[in-house]
Each structure stands twice: as structure tokens, then as C-alpha cells.
Amino acid sequence: MAHSNTVLSQLLKLVPRHQFEALARAHHVGRRFRKTSRWSQFVALATGQLARRRSLRDIVSNLNAQSASLYHLGSGAVTRSTLARVNERQPCEFYEALFGKLYGQCRSIAPRHGFRFKNKLYSLDASTIELSLSIFPWAKFRERDGALKLHVGLDHDGGIPAFMSLTDGVDKAKGLRADQAIRLTDQKSIQESLPELHRVSYVDPESGQRYVFLTNNFALAASTIAAIYKQHWQIELFFKWIKQNLKITSFLGVSKNAVMTQVWVAMCVYLVLAYLKFLSRTTRSMQHILWLLQLNLFIRRDIVALLRGDPPSPIPISPQRNLALAR
């Protein structure tokens, strides 16, 4: 039977370690670490995301219970106080930069979007993460409300986040109703000589909802424009998925840097999961992949075989045990 490291160890090997360490050096502030590292921080926070741990103490206890596996993760033991201090003081921009590297890695093998045109297709949208002002006073959103605004550009090649910002002749059978060239006639538009716009009216055959889209692109067919806007729903599904499956609505620290570190790590974990999906060519959903990993994080199994659904290999019986049985 071929030897396999833990599922978690194999997953973390998908993170380009040489790039990770170069970014860690570039984004370090203060004195050099003596007993910890940015890699140990990432291992702890990523494990917390994957195992759905609720607190720093919970994360550290979980890792301590698996101390024999830390060597294979390339990580050292961390204490709750050390992890809290690194989360608060070391710049979250490090994980923003890591996110960019992981996106580039995913993009190189992501499946193409289903449209005929060769151009890249992105959807832009934002979602609110609600916070309590009494706990996060820096996150003032409205007079009595606290929140973060998560802005995401979704790459439809693979349906992965490409960039993110955190801040306080009409075929009616296909749903098309109008395909028009229009010009804005208000005084300001006339003064600025704004060009014509492409107006497409579309009714979703499934929901019956009517939509009207405006674009300055006249090269694409009306049906294609309508399909592109309908595809925009994927970013809403993305926001729903990460809020339900990753830890970005309750936080391990209260400082702005700690909160943003946690969100960026969550997005990095999402890209690692997506890269695993593309690399293994599995047809399993991201939900199913995450579920399998959560159940098997510290099990020694080949990760691709796990995703294929292969049965676990039998554990070989040692010669000493065979002799004991023979007696």
C-alpha cells in the first residue's frame, strides 16, 4: 500500500510554498519570529476554516490533539495568545497577496465559461457582513449598525473569485422581448454627447421575472447579452456559499486586521479547494468536496482517491501481529 500523508497535508501542498515564504518576508513587520511563523498561522487558520472551529482556543486544541501530524504539515505548535497576537499585528495584506498567487494558479487550469466569445467574463457585486458596533467599533456602517462590505469580481472561467476588496429580431421563445438601440435624451446626456446604448429586454422562462439590460456593446447578440446577465446570478450563489460554509460571519479577533486576516484566509482556502477540484477533475460539487475534507482532515488517505470515492485501502497486518495470531 502506497504511503499517504494526511488529507490536510496533501491539501496544503497545493499552496506554492516558495511563493508563500517570499510574500511572508515582504509583508513582515516588527522583530523576527522566534517560535512561530506565518506558515504556522496559515495552517492554524486554514484548519479552523476547514474543520469549522469556533474560537482560537478550539483551533489550538484541535491542532494539539493532532500534534503528531504537525511535522508533515511543516508547522510548529502555536499557542492561543501567540496566534491572537500574530492575527492582530501582522498585516492582513500578506493574505491578500497570497490570494492573488492562488488565483493565478487556479486560472491556469480552470475550465472556460460556456459562451462562444473568447474574452474573459467577470461579474462584479458586493455583499454585507454584519458586525456588532459594540464589539467592532471601527466598522461603522450606518448610525447604529456595523458591517464590512465584501466586493468580489467573479471569474466565470471556473466560477472563482478573481479579485476582492473589503470596505467599510427577437426570439421570444428564449425569453427575449426587445433588442433596441437607444439614446439618452436628458439635457446632461445631450450636452455630453453620450453614445447610443444597446437595450435588451428579457423574461426568465423559469421565474417569469422581467429584466432590462443596458450595455454599450453592440457586437454581441441580444441573446448572448441576456445570458451573460443571467449568469451574474452565480456571484450571488458564491456569496451564499462562502457565508454558509466558511467562517466569515463570526470572528476570532476584534481588531480590523484580525477580521480582515480571517476573511482573506477564508478566500485563500476557497481557491485551494477550487484548485483541487480542477486538478482532480472531479465532478463533485464544492460543497461535497468540503464535506469530505472535513470528515477526513487528519486521515492518511490519498486525496484524489478520496474524491473519486475509492474505498479505503486495507491496513496491512505487521509480521509481529501475524506471529501473535498464529500462536
VEXDRENGU-294980 format. One record per residue (C-alpha): residue number from 0; residue in three letters; z, x, y. Coordinates in nm, 4 decimals. Example, Ala and Ser with C-alpha at 12.3 -4.5 7.8 and 13.67 -1.06 7.14 Angstrom:
<nodes>
+-----+--------+----------+----------+----------+
| num | residu |        z |        x |        y |
+-----+--------+----------+----------+----------+
|   0 |    ALA |   0.7800 |   1.2300 |  -0.4500 |
|   1 |    SER |   0.7140 |   1.3670 |  -0.1060 |
+-----+--------+----------+----------+----------+
</nodes>
This chain:
<nodes>
+-----+--------+----------+----------+----------+
| num | residu |        z |        x |        y |
+-----+--------+----------+----------+----------+
|   0 |    MET |   0.0000 |   0.0000 |   0.0000 |
|   1 |    ALA |  -0.1010 |   0.1427 |   0.3388 |
|   2 |    HIS |   0.1879 |   0.2130 |   0.5724 |
|   3 |    SER |   0.2109 |  -0.0019 |   0.8819 |
|   4 |    ASN |   0.4357 |   0.0287 |   1.1823 |
|   5 |    THR |   0.5965 |  -0.2835 |   1.3219 |
|   6 |    VAL |   0.3739 |  -0.5512 |   1.4706 |
|   7 |    LEU |   0.5269 |  -0.4803 |   1.8115 |
|   8 |    SER |   0.4499 |  -0.1087 |   1.7806 |
|   9 |    GLN |   0.0856 |  -0.1808 |   1.6944 |
|  10 |    LEU |   0.0581 |  -0.4227 |   1.9856 |
|  11 |    LEU |   0.1972 |  -0.1716 |   2.2356 |
|  12 |    LYS |  -0.0513 |   0.0898 |   2.1139 |
|  13 |    LEU |  -0.3191 |  -0.1257 |   2.2798 |
|  14 |    VAL |  -0.1783 |  -0.0141 |   2.6161 |
|  15 |    PRO |  -0.3568 |   0.3102 |   2.7200 |
|  16 |    ARG |  -0.0537 |   0.5390 |   2.7278 |
|  17 |    HIS |  -0.2112 |   0.8290 |   2.9188 |
|  18 |    GLN |  -0.3135 |   0.5919 |   3.1995 |
|  19 |    PHE |   0.0297 |   0.4310 |   3.1875 |
|  20 |    GLU |   0.2086 |   0.7625 |   3.2390 |
|  21 |    ALA |  -0.0278 |   0.8685 |   3.5194 |
|  22 |    LEU |   0.0435 |   0.5412 |   3.7019 |
|  23 |    ALA |   0.4169 |   0.5802 |   3.6366 |
|  24 |    ARG |   0.4177 |   0.9203 |   3.8069 |
|  25 |    ALA |   0.2156 |   0.7892 |   4.1005 |
|  26 |    HIS |   0.4466 |   0.4913 |   4.1590 |
|  27 |    HIS |   0.7858 |   0.6544 |   4.1069 |
|  28 |    VAL |   1.0407 |   0.6598 |   4.3887 |
|  29 |    GLY |   1.3681 |   0.8500 |   4.4115 |
|  30 |    ARG |   1.5037 |   1.1031 |   4.1656 |
|  31 |    ARG |   1.3547 |   1.1673 |   3.8253 |
|  32 |    PHE |   1.4825 |   0.9521 |   3.5401 |
|  33 |    ARG |   1.7396 |   1.1200 |   3.3179 |
|  34 |    LYS |   1.7987 |   0.8672 |   3.0403 |
|  35 |    THR |   1.5199 |   0.6137 |   3.0748 |
|  36 |    SER |   1.1527 |   0.5811 |   3.1708 |
|  37 |    ARG |   0.9006 |   0.3276 |   3.2956 |
|  38 |    TRP |   0.7738 |   0.3035 |   2.9379 |
|  39 |    SER |   1.1220 |   0.2058 |   2.8149 |
|  40 |    GLN |   1.1355 |  -0.0525 |   3.0950 |
|  41 |    PHE |   0.7964 |  -0.1913 |   2.9941 |
|  42 |    VAL |   0.8875 |  -0.2046 |   2.6245 |
|  43 |    ALA |   1.2078 |  -0.3926 |   2.7079 |
|  44 |    LEU |   1.0439 |  -0.6423 |   2.9453 |
|  45 |    ALA |   0.7383 |  -0.6940 |   2.7241 |
|  46 |    THR |   0.9646 |  -0.7550 |   2.4246 |
|  47 |    GLY |   1.1592 |  -1.0031 |   2.6352 |
|  48 |    GLN |   0.8358 |  -1.1870 |   2.7124 |
|  49 |    LEU |   0.7121 |  -1.1894 |   2.3534 |
|  50 |    ALA |   1.0479 |  -1.2791 |   2.1984 |
|  51 |    ARG |   1.1342 |  -1.5315 |   2.4746 |
|  52 |    ARG |   1.4661 |  -1.3660 |   2.5598 |
|  53 |    ARG |   1.6696 |  -1.5354 |   2.8319 |
|  54 |    SER |   1.8591 |  -1.2523 |   3.0009 |
|  55 |    LEU |   1.8812 |  -0.8763 |   3.0375 |
|  56 |    ARG |   2.1774 |  -0.8738 |   2.8015 |
|  57 |    ASP |   1.9759 |  -1.0747 |   2.5494 |
|  58 |    ILE |   1.6840 |  -0.8280 |   2.5715 |
|  59 |    VAL |   1.9075 |  -0.5221 |   2.5304 |
|  60 |    SER |   2.0965 |  -0.6789 |   2.2373 |
|  61 |    ASN |   1.7686 |  -0.7620 |   2.0664 |
|  62 |    LEU |   1.6419 |  -0.4047 |   2.1046 |
|  63 |    ASN |   1.9728 |  -0.2554 |   1.9917 |
|  64 |    ALA |   1.9568 |  -0.4687 |   1.6776 |
|  65 |    GLN |   1.6205 |  -0.3059 |   1.6077 |
|  66 |    SER |   1.7252 |   0.0455 |   1.7081 |
|  67 |    ALA |   1.5550 |   0.1999 |   1.4031 |
|  68 |    SER |   1.2211 |   0.0702 |   1.5340 |
|  69 |    LEU |   1.2550 |   0.2137 |   1.8856 |
|  70 |    TYR |   1.1302 |   0.5541 |   1.7719 |
|  71 |    HIS |   0.7986 |   0.4025 |   1.6636 |
|  72 |    LEU |   0.7749 |   0.2254 |   1.9996 |
|  73 |    GLY |   0.8053 |   0.5566 |   2.1828 |
|  74 |    SER |   1.1013 |   0.4128 |   2.3689 |
|  75 |    GLY |   1.4630 |   0.5077 |   2.4107 |
|  76 |    ALA |   1.7612 |   0.2760 |   2.4183 |
|  77 |    VAL |   1.8323 |   0.1083 |   2.7533 |
|  78 |    THR |   2.1473 |  -0.0485 |   2.8879 |
|  79 |    ARG |   2.1617 |  -0.3733 |   3.0798 |
|  80 |    SER |   2.2768 |  -0.2000 |   3.4002 |
|  81 |    THR |   2.0021 |   0.0640 |   3.3796 |
|  82 |    LEU |   1.7326 |  -0.1956 |   3.3177 |
|  83 |    ALA |   1.8568 |  -0.4056 |   3.6088 |
|  84 |    ARG |   1.8579 |  -0.1004 |   3.8382 |
|  85 |    VAL |   1.5029 |   0.0049 |   3.7439 |
|  86 |    ASN |   1.3767 |  -0.3525 |   3.7895 |
|  87 |    GLU |   1.5291 |  -0.3655 |   4.1355 |
|  88 |    ARG |   1.4420 |  -0.0200 |   4.2680 |
|  89 |    GLN |   1.1194 |   0.0993 |   4.1074 |
|  90 |    PRO |   0.8149 |  -0.0534 |   4.2819 |
|  91 |    CYS |   0.6501 |  -0.3517 |   4.1171 |
|  92 |    GLU |   0.3148 |  -0.2175 |   4.2411 |
|  93 |    PHE |   0.3169 |   0.0037 |   3.9317 |
|  94 |    TYR |   0.2631 |  -0.3008 |   3.7102 |
|  95 |    GLU |   0.0023 |  -0.4369 |   3.9492 |
|  96 |    ALA |  -0.1918 |  -0.1130 |   3.8961 |
|  97 |    LEU |  -0.1378 |  -0.1339 |   3.5184 |
|  98 |    PHE |  -0.2712 |  -0.4898 |   3.5277 |
|  99 |    GLY |  -0.5946 |  -0.3543 |   3.6784 |
| 100 |    LYS |  -0.6324 |  -0.0962 |   3.3999 |
| 101 |    LEU |  -0.5688 |  -0.3568 |   3.1290 |
| 102 |    TYR |  -0.8204 |  -0.5955 |   3.2864 |
| 103 |    GLY |  -1.0849 |  -0.3217 |   3.2776 |
| 104 |    GLN |  -1.0065 |  -0.2626 |   2.9105 |
| 105 |    CYS |  -1.0375 |  -0.6353 |   2.8298 |
| 106 |    ARG |  -1.3510 |  -0.6784 |   3.0379 |
| 107 |    SER |  -1.5350 |  -0.4159 |   2.8348 |
| 108 |    ILE |  -1.5223 |  -0.6281 |   2.5155 |
| 109 |    ALA |  -1.4716 |  -0.9834 |   2.6458 |
| 110 |    PRO |  -1.7255 |  -1.2469 |   2.5354 |
| 111 |    ARG |  -1.9675 |  -1.3649 |   2.8036 |
| 112 |    HIS |  -1.9452 |  -1.7009 |   2.9743 |
| 113 |    GLY |  -2.1743 |  -1.9677 |   2.8348 |
| 114 |    PHE |  -2.4122 |  -2.0016 |   3.1299 |
| 115 |    ARG |  -2.7716 |  -1.8778 |   3.1366 |
| 116 |    PHE |  -2.7363 |  -1.6713 |   3.4539 |
| 117 |    LYS |  -2.6225 |  -1.3111 |   3.4176 |
| 118 |    ASN |  -2.3960 |  -1.2945 |   3.7231 |
| 119 |    LYS |  -2.0199 |  -1.2822 |   3.6822 |
| 120 |    LEU |  -1.8387 |  -1.6135 |   3.7258 |
| 121 |    TYR |  -1.4884 |  -1.6350 |   3.8716 |
| 122 |    SER |  -1.2618 |  -1.9261 |   3.9585 |
| 123 |    LEU |  -1.0007 |  -1.8906 |   4.2321 |
| 124 |    ASP |  -0.6877 |  -2.1012 |   4.2540 |
| 125 |    ALA |  -0.3154 |  -2.0836 |   4.3175 |
| 126 |    SER |  -0.0033 |  -2.2234 |   4.1554 |
| 127 |    THR |   0.3514 |  -2.2519 |   4.2876 |
| 128 |    ILE |   0.6552 |  -2.1037 |   4.1120 |
| 129 |    GLU |   0.9600 |  -2.2874 |   4.2423 |
| 130 |    LEU |   1.2723 |  -2.0864 |   4.3257 |
| 131 |    SER |   1.6188 |  -2.1763 |   4.4483 |
| 132 |    LEU |   1.6775 |  -2.0615 |   4.8057 |
| 133 |    SER |   2.0487 |  -2.0174 |   4.7342 |
| 134 |    ILE |   1.9632 |  -1.7523 |   4.4721 |
| 135 |    PHE |   1.6374 |  -1.6164 |   4.6181 |
| 136 |    PRO |   1.6838 |  -1.6393 |   4.9981 |
| 137 |    TRP |   1.3789 |  -1.4161 |   5.0592 |
| 138 |    ALA |   1.1472 |  -1.6752 |   4.9002 |
| 139 |    LYS |   1.1500 |  -1.9377 |   5.1754 |
| 140 |    PHE |   0.8562 |  -2.1724 |   5.1261 |
| 141 |    ARG |   0.9499 |  -2.4797 |   5.3243 |
| 142 |    GLU |   1.2628 |  -2.5605 |   5.5239 |
| 143 |    ARG |   1.4730 |  -2.6331 |   5.2149 |
| 144 |    ASP |   1.2551 |  -2.5047 |   4.9334 |
| 145 |    GLY |   1.1941 |  -2.1623 |   4.7861 |
| 146 |    ALA |   0.8816 |  -2.0616 |   4.5973 |
| 147 |    LEU |   0.6307 |  -1.7935 |   4.5090 |
| 148 |    LYS |   0.2604 |  -1.8600 |   4.5332 |
| 149 |    LEU |   0.0645 |  -1.7172 |   4.2428 |
| 150 |    HIS |  -0.3027 |  -1.6662 |   4.3364 |
| 151 |    VAL |  -0.5347 |  -1.5849 |   4.0468 |
| 152 |    GLY |  -0.9026 |  -1.5059 |   4.0083 |
| 153 |    LEU |  -1.0049 |  -1.6067 |   3.6558 |
| 154 |    ASP |  -1.2952 |  -1.4197 |   3.4968 |
| 155 |    HIS |  -1.4895 |  -1.6685 |   3.2826 |
| 156 |    ASP |  -1.6024 |  -1.3817 |   3.0611 |
| 157 |    GLY |  -1.3198 |  -1.4229 |   2.8123 |
| 158 |    GLY |  -1.1163 |  -1.6529 |   3.0375 |
| 159 |    ILE |  -0.8895 |  -1.3703 |   3.1552 |
| 160 |    PRO |  -0.7208 |  -1.3091 |   3.4918 |
| 161 |    ALA |  -0.9242 |  -1.0535 |   3.6836 |
| 162 |    PHE |  -0.7017 |  -1.0200 |   3.9886 |
| 163 |    MET |  -0.3794 |  -1.1704 |   4.1089 |
| 164 |    SER |  -0.1775 |  -1.1901 |   4.4258 |
| 165 |    LEU |   0.1784 |  -1.3032 |   4.4749 |
| 166 |    THR |   0.2687 |  -1.4511 |   4.8205 |
| 167 |    ASP |   0.5491 |  -1.6066 |   4.9977 |
| 168 |    GLY |  -3.4193 |  -3.5367 |   4.0281 |
| 169 |    VAL |  -3.1051 |  -3.6214 |   3.8875 |
| 170 |    ASP |  -3.0186 |  -3.6734 |   3.5250 |
| 171 |    LYS |  -2.7506 |  -3.9449 |   3.5314 |
| 172 |    ALA |  -2.7037 |  -3.9165 |   3.1556 |
| 173 |    LYS |  -2.5464 |  -3.5769 |   3.2226 |
| 174 |    GLY |  -2.3210 |  -3.7152 |   3.4945 |
| 175 |    LEU |  -2.5303 |  -3.6083 |   3.7943 |
| 176 |    ARG |  -2.5622 |  -3.8639 |   4.0757 |
| 177 |    ALA |  -2.7103 |  -3.6699 |   4.3677 |
| 178 |    ASP |  -2.8855 |  -3.3387 |   4.4360 |
| 179 |    GLN |  -2.9309 |  -3.3037 |   4.8109 |
| 180 |    ALA |  -2.9846 |  -3.0565 |   5.0909 |
| 181 |    ILE |  -2.7621 |  -3.1484 |   5.3843 |
| 182 |    ARG |  -2.6850 |  -3.0096 |   5.7277 |
| 183 |    LEU |  -2.3520 |  -3.0469 |   5.9086 |
| 184 |    THR |  -2.4066 |  -3.2368 |   6.2351 |
| 185 |    ASP |  -2.0780 |  -3.1943 |   6.4169 |
| 186 |    GLN |  -2.1015 |  -3.0182 |   6.7540 |
| 187 |    LYS |  -1.9427 |  -2.6928 |   6.6407 |
| 188 |    SER |  -2.1759 |  -2.6627 |   6.3391 |
| 189 |    ILE |  -2.4786 |  -2.7225 |   6.5619 |
| 190 |    GLN |  -2.3619 |  -2.4634 |   6.8152 |
| 191 |    GLU |  -2.3092 |  -2.2036 |   6.5397 |
| 192 |    SER |  -2.6423 |  -2.2907 |   6.3739 |
| 193 |    LEU |  -2.4858 |  -2.3220 |   6.0297 |
| 194 |    PRO |  -2.7413 |  -2.3203 |   5.7437 |
| 195 |    GLU |  -2.8135 |  -2.6091 |   5.5103 |
| 196 |    LEU |  -2.5790 |  -2.6759 |   5.2183 |
| 197 |    HIS |  -2.6502 |  -2.7856 |   4.8641 |
| 198 |    ARG |  -2.4662 |  -3.1142 |   4.7880 |
| 199 |    VAL |  -2.4212 |  -3.2186 |   4.4249 |
| 200 |    SER |  -2.2530 |  -3.5441 |   4.3204 |
| 201 |    TYR |  -2.1238 |  -3.5550 |   3.9644 |
| 202 |    VAL |  -1.9342 |  -3.8061 |   3.7466 |
| 203 |    ASP |  -1.7422 |  -3.6621 |   3.4496 |
| 204 |    PRO |  -1.8657 |  -3.8607 |   3.1455 |
| 205 |    GLU |  -1.5281 |  -3.8219 |   2.9714 |
| 206 |    SER |  -1.2900 |  -3.9239 |   3.2506 |
| 207 |    GLY |  -1.5205 |  -4.1206 |   3.4800 |
| 208 |    GLN |  -1.3903 |  -3.9129 |   3.7736 |
| 209 |    ARG |  -1.6427 |  -3.8602 |   4.0539 |
| 210 |    TYR |  -1.6783 |  -3.5179 |   4.2187 |
| 211 |    VAL |  -1.8820 |  -3.3953 |   4.5125 |
| 212 |    PHE |  -1.9585 |  -3.0212 |   4.5348 |
| 213 |    LEU |  -2.0912 |  -2.8242 |   4.8294 |
| 214 |    THR |  -2.2474 |  -2.4792 |   4.7961 |
| 215 |    ASN |  -2.4879 |  -2.2553 |   4.9846 |
| 216 |    ASN |  -2.6566 |  -2.1557 |   4.6554 |
| 217 |    PHE |  -2.9960 |  -2.3260 |   4.6208 |
| 218 |    ALA |  -3.1183 |  -2.1031 |   4.3361 |
| 219 |    LEU |  -2.9088 |  -2.2730 |   4.0638 |
| 220 |    ALA |  -2.9947 |  -2.6122 |   3.9187 |
| 221 |    ALA |  -2.7742 |  -2.9057 |   4.0170 |
| 222 |    SER |  -2.6605 |  -2.9482 |   3.6545 |
| 223 |    THR |  -2.5526 |  -2.5818 |   3.6463 |
| 224 |    ILE |  -2.3533 |  -2.6139 |   3.9688 |
| 225 |    ALA |  -2.1779 |  -2.9235 |   3.8339 |
| 226 |    ALA |  -2.0996 |  -2.7427 |   3.5061 |
| 227 |    ILE |  -1.9599 |  -2.4438 |   3.6963 |
| 228 |    TYR |  -1.7238 |  -2.6607 |   3.8964 |
| 229 |    LYS |  -1.6179 |  -2.8433 |   3.5827 |
| 230 |    GLN |  -1.5415 |  -2.5036 |   3.4245 |
| 231 |    HIS |  -1.2983 |  -2.4474 |   3.7115 |
| 232 |    TRP |  -1.0511 |  -2.6582 |   3.5118 |
| 233 |    GLN |  -0.9977 |  -2.3526 |   3.2912 |
| 234 |    ILE |  -0.7863 |  -2.1899 |   3.5599 |
| 235 |    GLU |  -0.5570 |  -2.4939 |   3.5660 |
| 236 |    LEU |  -0.5188 |  -2.4617 |   3.1893 |
| 237 |    PHE |  -0.4433 |  -2.0905 |   3.2368 |
| 238 |    PHE |  -0.1606 |  -2.1657 |   3.4818 |
| 239 |    LYS |  -0.0207 |  -2.4261 |   3.2444 |
| 240 |    TRP |  -0.0323 |  -2.1809 |   2.9507 |
| 241 |    ILE |   0.1455 |  -1.8930 |   3.1191 |
| 242 |    LYS |   0.4180 |  -2.1204 |   3.2582 |
| 243 |    GLN |   0.4816 |  -2.2723 |   2.9164 |
| 244 |    ASN |   0.4583 |  -1.9553 |   2.7075 |
| 245 |    LEU |   0.5594 |  -1.6603 |   2.9252 |
| 246 |    LYS |   0.8754 |  -1.6036 |   3.1211 |
| 247 |    ILE |   0.7666 |  -1.6566 |   3.4836 |
| 248 |    THR |   0.9746 |  -1.9589 |   3.5858 |
| 249 |    SER |   1.3244 |  -1.8189 |   3.5216 |
| 250 |    PHE |   1.4113 |  -1.4662 |   3.6193 |
| 251 |    LEU |   1.6129 |  -1.1661 |   3.5060 |
| 252 |    GLY |   1.6897 |  -1.0420 |   3.8592 |
| 253 |    VAL |   1.7213 |  -1.1890 |   4.2071 |
| 254 |    SER |   1.5549 |  -0.9287 |   4.4284 |
| 255 |    LYS |   1.1923 |  -0.9754 |   4.5278 |
| 256 |    ASN |   1.0920 |  -0.6552 |   4.3494 |
| 257 |    ALA |   1.2640 |  -0.7590 |   4.0254 |
| 258 |    VAL |   1.0994 |  -1.1023 |   4.0309 |
| 259 |    MET |   0.7540 |  -0.9636 |   4.1041 |
| 260 |    THR |   0.8006 |  -0.6943 |   3.8381 |
| 261 |    GLN |   0.8711 |  -0.9657 |   3.5812 |
| 262 |    VAL |   0.5639 |  -1.1682 |   3.6804 |
| 263 |    TRP |   0.3339 |  -0.8640 |   3.6744 |
| 264 |    VAL |   0.4676 |  -0.7605 |   3.3315 |
| 265 |    ALA |   0.4010 |  -1.1135 |   3.2052 |
| 266 |    MET |   0.0410 |  -1.0889 |   3.3252 |
| 267 |    CYS |   0.0048 |  -0.7469 |   3.1608 |
| 268 |    VAL |   0.1343 |  -0.8944 |   2.8338 |
| 269 |    TYR |  -0.1237 |  -1.1736 |   2.8624 |
| 270 |    LEU |  -0.4031 |  -0.9167 |   2.8945 |
| 271 |    VAL |  -0.2735 |  -0.7210 |   2.5930 |
| 272 |    LEU |  -0.2782 |  -1.0430 |   2.3886 |
| 273 |    ALA |  -0.6313 |  -1.1205 |   2.5107 |
| 274 |    TYR |  -0.7466 |  -0.7674 |   2.4225 |
| 275 |    LEU |  -0.6008 |  -0.8092 |   2.0728 |
| 276 |    LYS |  -0.7873 |  -1.1385 |   2.0370 |
| 277 |    PHE |  -1.1190 |  -0.9851 |   2.1456 |
| 278 |    LEU |  -1.0690 |  -0.6691 |   1.9383 |
| 279 |    SER |  -0.9789 |  -0.8539 |   1.6178 |
| 280 |    ARG |  -1.2479 |  -1.1196 |   1.6739 |
| 281 |    THR |  -1.0037 |  -1.3813 |   1.5531 |
| 282 |    THR |  -1.0791 |  -1.7473 |   1.6144 |
| 283 |    ARG |  -0.7095 |  -1.8235 |   1.6564 |
| 284 |    SER |  -0.6008 |  -1.9560 |   1.9940 |
| 285 |    MET |  -0.3829 |  -1.7521 |   2.2289 |
| 286 |    GLN |  -0.1036 |  -1.9996 |   2.1528 |
| 287 |    HIS |  -0.1292 |  -1.9319 |   1.7794 |
| 288 |    ILE |  -0.1510 |  -1.5553 |   1.8295 |
| 289 |    LEU |   0.1626 |  -1.5568 |   2.0415 |
| 290 |    TRP |   0.3440 |  -1.7719 |   1.7864 |
| 291 |    LEU |   0.2527 |  -1.5332 |   1.5020 |
| 292 |    LEU |   0.3675 |  -1.2317 |   1.7009 |
| 293 |    GLN |   0.6973 |  -1.3941 |   1.7970 |
| 294 |    LEU |   0.7771 |  -1.4564 |   1.4303 |
| 295 |    ASN |   0.6755 |  -1.1072 |   1.3154 |
| 296 |    LEU |   0.7506 |  -0.8673 |   1.6032 |
| 297 |    PHE |   0.9640 |  -0.6267 |   1.4000 |
| 298 |    ILE |   0.7974 |  -0.6814 |   1.0629 |
| 299 |    ARG |   0.5912 |  -0.3949 |   0.9170 |
| 300 |    ARG |   0.2539 |  -0.5623 |   0.8676 |
| 301 |    ASP |  -0.0990 |  -0.4771 |   0.9690 |
| 302 |    ILE |  -0.1518 |  -0.6802 |   1.2853 |
| 303 |    VAL |  -0.5175 |  -0.7631 |   1.2167 |
| 304 |    ALA |  -0.4339 |  -0.8772 |   0.8634 |
| 305 |    LEU |  -0.1617 |  -1.0934 |   1.0133 |
| 306 |    LEU |  -0.4121 |  -1.2604 |   1.2455 |
| 307 |    ARG |  -0.6575 |  -1.3072 |   0.9573 |
| 308 |    GLY |  -0.3873 |  -1.4893 |   0.7639 |
| 309 |    ASP |  -0.3816 |  -1.2424 |   0.4747 |
| 310 |    PRO |  -0.0728 |  -1.2813 |   0.2510 |
| 311 |    PRO |   0.1871 |  -1.0041 |   0.2866 |
| 312 |    SER |   0.1386 |  -0.7109 |   0.0518 |
| 313 |    PRO |   0.3999 |  -0.6909 |  -0.2252 |
| 314 |    ILE |   0.6755 |  -0.4378 |  -0.1676 |
| 315 |    PRO |   0.6374 |  -0.1554 |  -0.4255 |
| 316 |    ILE |   0.9325 |  -0.1025 |  -0.6555 |
| 317 |    SER |   1.0705 |   0.2514 |  -0.6423 |
| 318 |    PRO |   1.0803 |   0.4643 |  -0.9635 |
| 319 |    GLN |   1.4617 |   0.4674 |  -0.9457 |
| 320 |    ARG |   1.4676 |   0.0872 |  -0.9471 |
| 321 |    ASN |   1.2281 |   0.0803 |  -1.2449 |
| 322 |    LEU |   1.4688 |   0.3037 |  -1.4386 |
| 323 |    ALA |   1.7602 |   0.0782 |  -1.3423 |
| 324 |    LEU |   1.5696 |  -0.2264 |  -1.4663 |
| 325 |    ALA |   1.4780 |  -0.0501 |  -1.7912 |
| 326 |    ARG |   1.8454 |   0.0050 |  -1.8709 |
+-----+--------+----------+----------+----------+
</nodes>
